[in-house]
């Protein structure tokens, strides 16, 4: 019987689209993880998104919410435009709303850590 792969050594072996707005990642330990574009975008660990989430939490506690003004890109259905490997530990994901600065670590994508563990704020 093969020994289990230590969690730190789990890496993606295949990434496939699942419809227009989801991906399925198959991992070296034979597990799979499914993410929607919306889940990934809302979990983005970049500094800009962390600050925006922090500000939204503070604002929602002190002021009534205003209706946001959306750009044309934000008004379209959200999708994943690109995924580029970053070293041997993460992917940079580009979204159809133009955002592409987050580095999504394998641990986060495998749902073994939260964005807060990877430097995020959730």
C-alpha positions as CSV (number, residue, x, y, z in Angstrom):
1,X,0.0,0.0,0.0
2,X,1.5,3.4,-1.0
3,X,2.3,5.9,1.7
4,X,0.1,9.0,1.8
5,X,1.6,12.1,0.4
6,X,2.4,14.7,3.0
7,X,0.0,17.6,2.7
8,X,2.8,20.1,1.8
9,X,3.7,17.9,-1.2
10,X,0.3,17.8,-2.8
11,X,0.3,19.4,-6.2
12,X,-2.2,19.8,-9.1
13,X,-1.9,17.2,-11.8
14,X,-4.8,18.3,-14.0
15,X,-7.0,21.4,-14.2
16,X,-10.2,21.2,-16.3
17,X,-13.0,23.7,-17.0
18,X,-16.4,22.6,-15.7
19,X,-18.8,24.7,-17.8
20,X,-18.3,28.4,-18.4
21,X,-17.5,29.5,-14.8
22,X,-16.0,26.6,-12.8
23,X,-12.8,24.6,-12.7
24,X,-12.0,21.2,-11.3
25,X,-8.5,20.5,-10.0
26,X,-7.2,16.9,-9.6
27,X,-4.4,16.6,-7.1
28,X,-1.4,14.3,-6.7
29,X,-3.1,12.6,-3.8
30,X,-6.1,11.7,-6.1
31,X,-8.5,14.2,-4.5
32,X,-10.4,16.8,-6.5
33,X,-11.4,20.3,-5.8
34,X,-14.0,22.3,-7.6
35,X,-14.0,26.1,-7.6
36,X,-16.4,28.6,-9.3
37,X,-15.0,31.8,-10.7
38,X,-17.1,33.7,-8.1
39,X,-15.6,31.7,-5.2
40,X,-12.1,32.3,-6.5
41,X,-12.6,36.0,-7.1
42,X,-14.2,36.5,-3.6
43,X,-11.3,34.6,-2.1
44,X,-8.6,36.5,-3.9
45,X,-5.6,36.9,-1.5
46,X,-4.0,40.0,-3.2
47,X,-3.5,43.1,-1.1
48,X,-6.1,45.2,-3.0
49,X,-8.8,42.6,-2.4
50,X,-7.9,42.1,1.3
51,X,-8.1,45.8,1.8
52,X,-11.4,46.0,0.0
53,X,-12.9,43.2,2.1
54,X,-11.6,44.8,5.3
55,X,-13.2,48.2,4.2
56,X,-16.5,46.5,3.4
57,X,-16.6,44.9,6.8
58,X,-16.0,48.1,8.5
59,X,-18.4,50.1,6.3
60,X,-21.2,47.5,6.8
61,X,-20.9,47.9,10.5
62,X,-21.1,51.7,10.5
63,X,-23.0,53.0,7.4
64,X,-25.9,51.9,5.3
65,X,-24.8,50.4,2.0
66,X,-24.8,52.4,-1.2
67,X,-25.5,50.8,-4.6
68,X,-22.2,50.2,-6.3
69,X,-21.5,51.5,-9.8
70,X,-20.2,48.7,-12.0
71,X,-17.8,48.9,-14.9
72,X,-18.7,47.1,-18.1
73,X,-16.3,44.3,-17.2
74,X,-17.9,43.9,-13.8
75,X,-21.4,43.7,-15.3
76,X,-20.5,40.7,-17.5
77,X,-20.8,37.2,-16.0
78,X,-17.6,36.4,-14.1
79,X,-15.3,33.9,-15.6
80,X,-11.7,32.7,-15.5
81,X,-9.6,34.0,-18.4
82,X,-6.3,32.5,-17.5
83,X,-4.3,30.5,-15.0
84,X,-0.5,30.8,-15.0
85,X,1.8,28.7,-12.7
86,X,3.9,30.7,-10.3
87,X,6.9,28.7,-9.4
88,X,5.9,25.3,-7.9
89,X,3.5,26.7,-5.3
90,X,0.8,28.8,-6.8
91,X,-1.3,30.0,-9.8
92,X,-1.9,33.5,-10.9
93,X,-5.6,33.7,-12.1
94,X,-6.9,36.2,-14.5
95,X,-10.7,37.0,-14.4
96,X,-13.0,38.4,-17.0
97,X,-13.5,41.5,-14.8
98,X,-9.9,42.5,-15.5
99,X,-8.5,41.4,-12.1
100,X,-5.3,39.3,-12.2
101,X,-3.0,40.2,-9.3
102,X,-3.8,37.4,-6.8
103,X,-1.5,34.4,-6.2
104,X,-3.6,31.4,-5.3
105,X,-1.3,28.9,-3.4
106,X,-1.8,25.2,-3.9
107,X,-2.8,24.9,-0.3
108,X,-5.6,27.4,-0.7
109,X,-6.8,25.9,-4.0
110,X,-6.8,22.5,-2.4
111,X,-8.9,24.1,0.4
112,X,-6.3,23.0,3.1
113,X,-5.8,26.6,4.1
114,X,-7.9,29.7,4.1
115,X,-7.0,33.0,2.5
116,X,-6.0,34.2,5.9
117,X,-3.4,31.5,6.2
118,X,-2.0,32.6,2.8
119,X,-1.9,36.2,3.8
120,X,-5.6,36.9,3.1
121,X,-8.2,38.4,5.4
122,X,-11.0,35.9,5.6
